[in-house]
Amino acid sequence: MTPSFWNAETRFWLEGTERYPSQLASDAVMVFPAPTGMLKAEAIAESLQDAPRWDSVDFEDQSEARAGDTMVLAYKAIGQRGKERPYVALCSSTYARQAGAWKLLSHQQTPL
């Protein structure tokens, strides 16, 4: 497993959206369960600005695939906020190297 990608993935779950502009590809797309749905580029940080962050997240069944300047992470996420029921989803994220830096190009969640 490539620790830096998994660390970046954890940070997207736990940290605020202020890091998004420097970490997202300019043409990034994210797909979340309804009512959020599909978000593109600049709408990602804006839409998630007021969303509560996760207190903790654990990843299970982690796998990764790399082809040149593209890295795909796939995993089962278990996120916890306060005393709410844990959020469990199958997720995938694609990172692409752009201008010498790795950026998040896509992220998708399928709740279980």
C-alpha positions in Angstrom: 0.0 0.0 0.0 1.2 3.5 -0.7 0.9 5.4 2.6 0.9 9.0 1.1 -2.3 8.3 -0.9 -4.1 6.7 2.0 -3.0 9.6 4.2 -4.4 12.1 1.7 -7.6 10.1 1.5 -8.1 10.2 5.2 -7.5 14.0 5.3 -10.2 14.5 2.7 -12.7 12.8 5.0 -11.6 14.5 8.2 -10.3 18.0 7.4 -12.2 21.0 6.2 -12.7 22.1 2.6 -10.0 24.8 2.8 -7.5 22.2 1.5 -9.6 21.3 -1.5 -8.4 24.1 -3.9 -4.8 22.9 -3.6 -5.6 19.2 -3.6 -8.3 18.8 -6.3 -7.7 18.6 -10.0 -9.2 21.6 -11.8 -11.7 19.3 -13.6 -12.4 17.0 -10.6 -15.7 15.3 -10.2 -17.3 13.7 -7.1 -20.4 11.4 -6.8 -22.2 11.3 -3.5 -25.5 9.7 -2.4 -28.6 11.8 -2.8 -29.4 14.5 -2.2 -25.8 15.7 -3.0 -25.4 13.8 -6.2 -22.6 14.7 -8.7 -20.4 17.7 -8.1 -17.9 19.1 -10.5 -14.8 21.3 -10.1 -15.4 24.5 -8.1 -18.8 23.3 -6.9 -17.2 20.6 -4.8 -15.7 22.8 -2.1 -18.6 25.2 -2.2 -21.2 22.4 -1.8 -19.2 20.7 1.0 -18.3 24.0 2.8 -21.0 23.7 5.5 -21.2 19.9 5.6 -20.2 18.4 8.9 -16.8 16.7 8.9 -16.3 13.2 10.2 -14.9 12.6 13.7 -13.2 9.5 12.5 -13.0 7.2 9.5 -11.6 3.7 9.1 -10.8 2.0 5.8 -11.2 -1.7 5.2 -10.6 -3.9 2.1 -8.2 -1.4 0.7 -6.8 -1.9 -2.7 -5.0 0.3 -5.2 -4.1 0.2 -8.9 -1.6 2.5 -10.6 -1.1 3.1 -14.3 1.5 5.7 -15.0 0.4 9.1 -13.6 -2.9 7.7 -12.3 -3.6 6.0 -9.0 -7.0 4.5 -8.0 -7.9 3.7 -4.4 -10.8 1.4 -3.7 -12.0 0.7 -0.1 -14.9 0.3 2.3 -15.2 3.4 4.6 -16.7 3.5 8.0 -17.2 7.1 9.1 -18.4 8.3 12.5 -19.9 11.6 13.5 -20.8 12.1 17.1 -23.4 9.5 18.3 -24.9 9.0 14.8 -24.9 5.5 13.3 -21.7 4.9 11.4 -21.8 5.7 7.7 -20.6 2.7 5.7 -19.8 3.0 2.0 -17.8 1.5 -0.8 -15.6 4.2 -2.2 -13.1 4.9 -4.9 -10.8 7.8 -5.6 -8.7 8.5 -8.6 -5.5 10.6 -8.2 -3.7 12.0 -11.3 -0.3 13.7 -11.5 -0.8 17.2 -12.9 2.1 19.7 -13.2 4.2 17.4 -11.0 1.8 17.1 -8.1 -0.8 14.4 -7.3 -4.4 15.8 -7.4 -7.7 14.1 -6.6 -9.5 13.7 -10.0 -12.6 11.8 -8.9 -14.2 10.3 -5.8 -17.3 8.2 -5.6 -19.3 6.7 -2.6 -21.9 3.9 -2.7 -23.6 3.6 0.8 -24.0 0.1 2.1 
